[in-house]
């Protein structure tokens, strides 16, 4: 009985080790990997951020070779982890990030940290990402002794999209609804809180990662219905001032500091929003076109 049990354990360990090795090899070449997917399609302009970026930037209104890799429920930690794990020579010329000032404030208190499991296979080698995954799962270090564990729930998807890569589309799906008329935004009177150390560190990480890969980084804050511009909201003043300094030090194109009447007009027009925070298809096309023009005007080298 003891011998049989030992043999069974040895077989299970061998399967785990071999299976993990196969999946790590496949994942690096599978379009199930959110980093590899746009690279396989020959992307040169990448959009990253949370749902406001996912729904707010239409790649069709940008330069050829644009892809929207932003994801619902993600944010600055996802952006930093994504850029940190991009290959040194990726073919990406520029990355547009949609900054969410709330996440700069909340840091690891943001509920979005739970969604970093989307990048779980990358945490095998990325200790910073693994530390962040531990926020939602204190046993993560122990679990990562298993070669198969990081791929739980998507083993079939990783293998299928390795053997048959899926590279069609631009990653963008427009939202259909229109809010119509919305009440104008009135700034609050609450004092501006200080930014979190974690949020700022993640922004520094994203900026440094892009610079190390010779990628032009472009930063924007999408508008909110009713005329609210979070990049100018007094509540975010301290966070945005610090974020702008980090962007400037890293040589990024900081569109959060640019005043533009066209974006103000978009923010006031409820017909361009699906809900209070997300642009619909028409709004995204219009907003993205404005962003492209601002890049060409304020940082033309990044539009080449």
C-alpha positions in Angstrom: 0.0 0.0 0.0 2.8 2.4 0.9 4.6 1.7 -2.3 1.5 2.2 -4.4 0.8 5.5 -2.6 4.4 6.6 -3.2 4.1 5.8 -6.9 0.8 7.6 -7.2 2.2 10.7 -5.5 5.3 10.6 -7.8 3.1 10.3 -10.9 1.0 13.2 -9.8 4.0 15.4 -9.1 5.5 14.5 -12.5 2.2 15.3 -14.2 2.1 18.6 -12.4 5.7 19.5 -13.3 5.4 18.4 -16.9 1.9 20.0 -17.4 3.0 23.2 -15.9 6.1 23.4 -18.2 3.9 22.7 -21.2 1.4 25.3 -20.2 4.0 28.0 -19.6 5.4 27.3 -23.0 2.0 27.4 -24.6 0.8 30.5 -22.7 3.7 32.6 -24.0 2.5 31.8 -27.5 -1.3 31.6 -27.0 -3.8 34.3 -27.7 -5.4 33.4 -24.3 -2.5 35.4 -23.0 -3.7 39.1 -23.0 -0.2 40.3 -23.9 0.5 37.9 -26.7 -2.9 38.4 -28.4 -2.3 42.0 -29.7 1.4 41.2 -30.5 0.3 38.2 -32.7 -1.9 40.6 -34.7 1.0 43.1 -35.3 -0.3 45.8 -33.0 1.7 49.1 -32.9 -0.7 51.1 -30.7 -2.0 49.6 -27.5 -4.8 50.8 -25.2 -4.7 49.8 -21.5 -6.8 50.6 -18.5 -10.1 49.7 -16.9 -13.6 49.6 -18.3 -13.7 53.3 -19.0 -10.7 52.9 -21.3 -12.1 49.6 -22.7 -15.3 51.4 -23.7 -13.9 54.9 -24.3 -11.2 54.2 -27.0 -12.2 52.9 -30.4 -9.1 51.7 -32.2 -10.7 52.4 -35.6 -10.4 56.2 -34.8 -6.7 55.9 -34.0 -3.7 54.9 -36.2 -3.6 51.7 -38.2 -2.5 48.7 -36.1 -4.3 49.9 -32.9 -5.8 47.4 -30.4 -7.8 47.9 -27.2 -6.4 45.6 -24.5 -8.0 47.4 -21.6 -10.2 45.2 -19.4 -13.3 45.6 -17.3 -12.5 45.7 -13.6 -8.8 46.3 -14.0 -6.7 49.4 -13.6 -3.3 50.8 -12.9 -2.0 47.5 -11.3 -3.1 45.6 -14.4 -1.5 48.2 -16.6 1.8 48.0 -14.7 1.8 44.2 -14.7 1.0 44.1 -18.4 3.8 46.4 -19.4 6.2 44.8 -17.0 5.7 41.5 -18.7 5.8 42.7 -22.3 8.8 41.5 -24.3 11.7 43.9 -24.8 11.1 43.9 -28.5 7.3 43.8 -28.9 6.7 45.9 -32.0 4.5 48.2 -29.9 5.3 51.9 -30.6 2.9 53.6 -28.2 0.6 52.7 -25.3 -2.4 54.8 -24.3 -3.4 54.4 -20.7 -6.7 55.5 -19.3 -5.9 56.6 -15.8 -8.6 56.1 -13.1 -7.8 58.7 -10.4 -9.9 56.6 -7.9 -7.3 53.8 -8.1 -4.5 56.2 -7.5 -6.2 57.2 -4.3 -7.3 53.7 -3.1 -4.2 51.7 -4.0 -4.4 48.1 -2.7 -7.8 48.9 -1.2 -9.2 49.0 -4.7 -11.5 46.1 -5.4 -9.9 45.8 -8.8 -6.9 44.0 -7.2 -9.1 40.9 -7.0 -9.2 40.9 -10.8 -5.4 40.6 -11.2 -5.9 36.8 -11.3 -6.4 37.5 -15.0 -2.6 37.7 -15.2 -2.1 34.8 -12.8 0.2 32.7 -15.2 2.6 35.6 -15.4 3.0 35.6 -11.6 5.1 32.4 -11.8 8.1 34.6 -12.7 6.7 38.0 -11.6 7.2 38.3 -7.8 5.5 41.7 -7.7 2.4 40.4 -9.3 2.4 37.4 -7.0 2.6 39.7 -4.0 -0.5 41.6 -5.3 -2.3 38.3 -5.9 -1.6 37.5 -2.2 -3.9 40.4 -1.2 -6.9 38.3 -2.3 -5.3 34.9 -1.5 -2.9 34.6 1.4 -1.9 31.1 0.4 -0.9 32.0 -3.1 2.9 31.4 -2.5 2.1 27.8 -1.4 -0.3 27.2 -4.3 2.3 28.4 -6.8 4.5 25.4 -5.9 2.1 23.6 -8.3 3.0 24.0 -12.0 -0.7 23.6 -13.0 -2.3 25.9 -10.5 -1.7 29.3 -12.2 -3.6 28.0 -15.2 -6.6 26.8 -13.3 -9.9 27.2 -15.2 -8.3 27.9 -18.5 -6.1 25.0 -19.4 -8.2 24.2 -22.5 -8.3 27.8 -23.6 -4.6 28.2 -23.3 -3.9 25.1 -25.4 -6.6 25.7 -28.0 -5.6 29.3 -28.6 -1.9 28.2 -28.8 -2.7 25.6 -31.5 -5.2 27.9 -33.2 -4.4 31.5 -32.4 -7.3 34.0 -32.6 -6.1 37.4 -33.9 -9.2 38.9 -35.5 -10.7 42.1 -34.2 -9.4 45.1 -32.3 -10.5 44.2 -28.8 -13.2 46.9 -28.8 -16.9 46.3 -28.4 -19.0 49.5 -28.3 -21.7 50.0 -25.7 -25.1 50.7 -27.4 -27.2 52.7 -25.0 -27.6 56.5 -24.9 -28.4 58.3 -21.6 -29.9 61.4 -23.3 -30.0 64.5 -21.2 -28.0 64.4 -17.9 -27.8 66.8 -15.0 -24.6 69.0 -15.0 -21.9 68.0 -12.6 -21.4 70.2 -9.6 -17.9 69.9 -7.9 -18.0 68.6 -4.3 -16.5 70.4 -1.3 -14.7 67.5 0.3 -10.9 68.0 0.8 -8.6 66.3 -1.7 -7.2 63.2 -0.1 -3.6 62.2 -0.6 -2.8 59.5 -3.2 -1.8 56.0 -2.1 1.8 54.9 -2.2 0.7 51.7 -4.0 -1.1 53.5 -6.8 1.7 55.9 -7.4 4.3 53.1 -7.4 2.2 51.2 -10.0 2.1 54.3 -12.2 5.9 54.7 -11.8 6.2 51.0 -12.7 4.1 51.5 -15.9 6.0 54.6 -16.9 9.4 53.0 -16.3 8.4 49.8 -18.1 7.3 51.7 -21.2 10.5 53.7 -21.2 12.7 50.7 -20.9 11.0 49.2 -23.9 11.3 52.3 -26.0 7.5 52.7 -26.0 5.8 56.1 -26.1 3.4 56.3 -23.2 0.3 58.5 -23.6 -1.9 59.2 -20.5 -5.5 60.4 -20.5 -8.5 60.4 -18.1 -11.8 59.7 -19.8 -14.7 62.1 -19.2 -17.7 61.4 -17.0 -21.3 62.3 -18.1 -22.6 65.6 -16.9 -19.4 67.5 -17.7 -17.2 66.0 -15.0 -13.5 65.9 -15.9 -11.9 63.8 -13.2 -8.5 65.2 -14.3 -9.7 68.6 -13.1 -12.0 67.6 -10.2 -10.7 69.3 -7.0 -11.2 66.0 -5.2 -8.4 64.4 -7.2 -6.2 67.5 -7.3 -3.4 66.1 -5.1 -3.5 62.7 -6.8 -3.4 64.2 -10.3 -0.6 66.7 -9.4 1.6 63.8 -8.2 0.6 61.6 -11.1 1.5 64.4 -13.6 4.9 64.8 -12.0 5.6 61.0 -12.4 4.4 61.1 -16.1 6.6 64.2 -16.8 9.7 62.6 -15.2 9.2 59.5 -17.3 8.8 61.4 -20.6 5.2 60.4 -21.1 2.7 62.4 -23.2 0.4 63.7 -20.5 -2.9 64.7 -21.9 -4.4 64.9 -18.4 -3.0 68.4 -18.2 -4.4 69.5 -21.5 -7.6 71.7 -21.6 -9.7 70.9 -24.6 -13.1 72.3 -25.4 -14.1 69.2 -27.5 -13.6 66.9 -24.6 -15.6 69.3 -22.4 -18.4 69.2 -25.0 -18.4 65.4 -25.0 -18.6 65.2 -21.3 -21.7 67.5 -21.3 -23.5 65.4 -23.9 -25.4 62.6 -22.3 -26.3 61.2 -25.8 -22.6 60.1 -26.0 -22.7 58.0 -22.9 -24.0 54.5 -22.2 -24.1 55.3 -18.4 -22.5 57.9 -16.2 -18.9 56.5 -16.5 -18.8 54.8 -19.9 -19.0 56.3 -23.4 -21.2 54.6 -25.9 -20.0 53.7 -29.5 -20.6 57.2 -30.9 -19.0 58.8 -27.9 -15.9 56.6 -28.1 -15.4 57.4 -31.7 -15.6 61.1 -31.1 -13.5 61.0 -28.0 -10.8 58.8 -29.6 -10.6 61.1 -32.6 -10.0 64.1 -30.2 -7.3 62.2 -28.4 -5.6 61.3 -31.7 -5.6 65.0 -32.6 -4.2 66.0 -29.2 -1.4 63.5 -29.5 -0.5 64.9 -33.0 -0.7 68.5 -31.6 1.0 68.1 -28.3 3.4 65.2 -28.8 3.8 64.7 -32.5 6.8 62.4 -32.2 4.5 59.9 -30.5 2.1 60.0 -33.5 4.8 59.1 -36.1 
